[in-house]
Amino acid sequence: MRSVNAGLTGSKSRLQVSRTGISTAPSGGRLPPLNDVVIGDCVAGLRGLPEASVDLIFADPPYNLQLEGALSRPDQSVVDAVDDDWDKFADFATYDRFTREWLSAARRAMKPEATLFVIGAYHNIFRVGAILQDLGFWILNDIVWRKANPMPNFRGRRFTNAHETMIWAAREPKAKRYTFNYDALKAGNEDVQVRSDWYFPICTGGERLKDANGRKTHPTQKPEALLARAIMAASNPGDLVVDPFFGSGTTGAVARRLGRDFIGFERDPVYAQAARQRIAAIEPLPFDAIVAAPAKRDEPRVAFSSVVEAGLVAPGDVLTDERGRHSAIVRADGSLKLGAAIGSIHKIGALAQGLPACNGWTFWRFGSGDAAMSIDVLRSNMRARMKIAAE
């Protein structure tokens, strides 16, 4: 992984183009220096990346809020809402054209197994989702970021906007080998699958970047916890993460901490400078703290008959479930016998529960009393033996 500081202090050639992506930039080329911010239009920047060079894209595009006039609280104080020029478009057609251009450029730069996160609110996310599908992306999940501390609806004319929606999509429908660190996420979630509704507070306190006057540096700064979960879920250390709308640099800060390379595109030099300063202060975590646990689906297959043949469990032994409600006899061929029924550890486990399917490795246990253990321990033992034999 290249040093972030080296990239953050060097000078850069600037891409100065219009926000609609009309540019003379070449379609594909060399990667810009990694771990830095490229100041310029994101469409031109994405088009300038080599084809199929990016592992993950996180995009927080303009929401096109279309605010009409100032937004006031009941005490008539003005809400610090998003009214910057970068969030303003002439009409929906203009916004759709811009969205189609940056998504097309992003898709070309993505590796076949790469994925993309794009976050938005009700103002724009449905338009973005339709364009994603039109361009050939394959939506894997829609994720709801439920905010612990949303901004109240001061006018009292609508429900409080307490969430944003994030779409996670593969480059194409046939993509099968995209990165998803399922087992690592599950292990950190009390061995329960991570759901598609994420609960985080909005960015406040010491994490919120502010200027010399105490005002927010960027109005839509995302919390690092949100980015961390997305990046840990869909990339590995050393992967390249690209953020087309870099803003205050949350993606870069999290990528640096988690051992990923990044490239950010940002039109506003003030935001870019704030992001550089922020990222330069980040200390990367040690490798052992960020390397993903090996996915079980990538480990070699082990048949229960191999466990029996290796003598780790003997024919005639009795396996039980965790609560001791069901018991089955191990046969010499590696199958189980439950009453008159004979079948695999999975089939007999499903039959015992009256279910259509069962993971026998996690259902059945060997031994008795407090010494009883899952037969998955035996599978792990076999895999360890296989690894030693291969070395």
Disulfide bonds with the S-S distance in Angstrom:
none
